[in-house]
Amino acid sequence: MKREERTTVRSAHPIDPAVRERVMEELRTVERQHDVRVLFACESGSRGWGFASPDSDYDVRFVYVHRRDWYLRVEPQRDVIERPIDDVLDVSGWELRKALQLLHRSNPTLLEWLDSPVTYREDASWAPRLRELATAFFSPLRGRHHYLSMAKKNFRGYLKDETVRYKKYLYVLRPLLAVRWIDAGLGMPPMRFADLVAATVHDPELLAEVDALLALKMQATEGEYGPRRPAIHALIESMLADAEHDREYKRPEGEVVLLDRFLREVVNGVEAAATVDVQ
């Protein structure tokens, strides 16, 4: 899909220039091979959360749109694009209609993508409006349920032994602090772990323990183990014991007609731009 490159950068890009260029080439390859337009691309995972290890890979996630005719087919088409994974890059994306369906359900993963501090591609015409819709469709109940379920699952699976992988503490602590953020009425939790900590952890001893854990995580390899962190472990157990799921978490937020309108505008706008490029 030919088009004029129109992108913006939300923040300074803390990615090695060589890696960044490789990511950009991957995105261009996606557009050429699938005849799509990438509207938004970011870092997910530990690099987006702000606690990557030296050997962490790059989790590149994107939202893309097809030509108009793709949306006029009787049978459903594949709505995910996944590039081959190697030791450095994990690149995959969701088609726009799929992304908007998930947005209607206040999918926390998509909301995190849109809040990522590390962006590779951002279409200036559409990405800001997509973020506005994310805010309008954010459901505290659904978000809380998601993060609490994630914390419980990771705690059961990874933190029961006397020695644990450093990163698994963060995989439990981060969603629990997101629950605390939501319960405090602060709205949609930020993706950056440092922002969560700053707003939800105020005990000096616990903050020191979290800082020490982060330092270990960012110096150690992804698979490195170590002894339990007593203060963090006690906090996790206390928060899990106190937290309960709300049975109304499936209640939707926002008017779906807004998402329908946005989808039509993007598809028609991209189609019109592609026609101009061809001429």
Buried (B, 14 or more C-beta within 10 A) or exposed (E): BEBEEEBEEBEEBEBEEEEBEBBBEBBEEBBEEBEBBBBBBBBBBBBBBBBBBEEBBBBBBBBBBBBBEBBEEEEEEEBEBEBEEEEEBBBBBBBBBBBBBBBBBBBBEBBBBBBBBBBBBBBEBBBBEBBEBBEEBBBBBBBBBBBBEBBBEBBEEBBEEEEBBBBBBBBBBBBBBBBBBBEEEBEBBBBBBBBBBEBBBEEEEBBEBBEEBBEBBBEBEBEBEBEBBEBBBEBBEEBBEEBEEEEEBEEEBBEEEBBEEBBEEBBEBBBEBBEEEEE
